[in-house]
Amino acid sequence: MLNFLSERQERRLIILKGISQNLKHSEIADQLGVDRWVIGNDLKFMRYHKDFDLKEAQKSQEQIRANKQSLDAYARNERFLLMTGMTIKEKTFRNMINFYKPELMTILKSKNQSAAIMNLPKSLRRTLINNEIIKKWWHNHEITLYARNYLP
């Protein structure tokens, strides 16, 4: 029994180090020379006992993943910029303006733009707000200056 607890403690340290380095469970198991289910059981045990070090290791793992995703997105955006001469965000904005051009032109021609925007379906308004084509004030909606400059 005592030997089992000391083995678990040794595995715990290696598991925490592996998690903080963003290793998979199978890679950690290979380092230890045990089956994957042993790692799974130890992780269950640590979660059940609310191991503080496990939470810290998972935070560092999430930070590594977030950094990797941001680097991937940056590289993807740079590649797109080299191919087209514009960013992905700018291309999406232009596509949205072109797709919703009839609705936007009716809004621009109306006397009360806020009322014209409120007459649009809620899903369309949400899409236009998310793509920064219209902006929402307290009870007032209007087309952004950037979108006005892009429209004829």
SULLIN-V581662 format. One record per run of one state. SS is the DSSP state (H for helix, E for strand, L for the rest). FROM is the first residue (numbers start at 1). TO is the last residue. If there is no record, write none. Layout:
SS,FROM,TO  SS,FROM,TO
This chain:
L,1,1  H,2,20  L,21,24  H,25,32  L,33,35  H,36,48  L,49,51  H,52,84  L,85,87  H,88,99  L,100,100  H,101,109  L,110,112  H,113,118  L,119,121  H,122,130  L,131,133  E,134,136  L,137,140  E,141,143  L,144,144  H,145,150  L,151,152
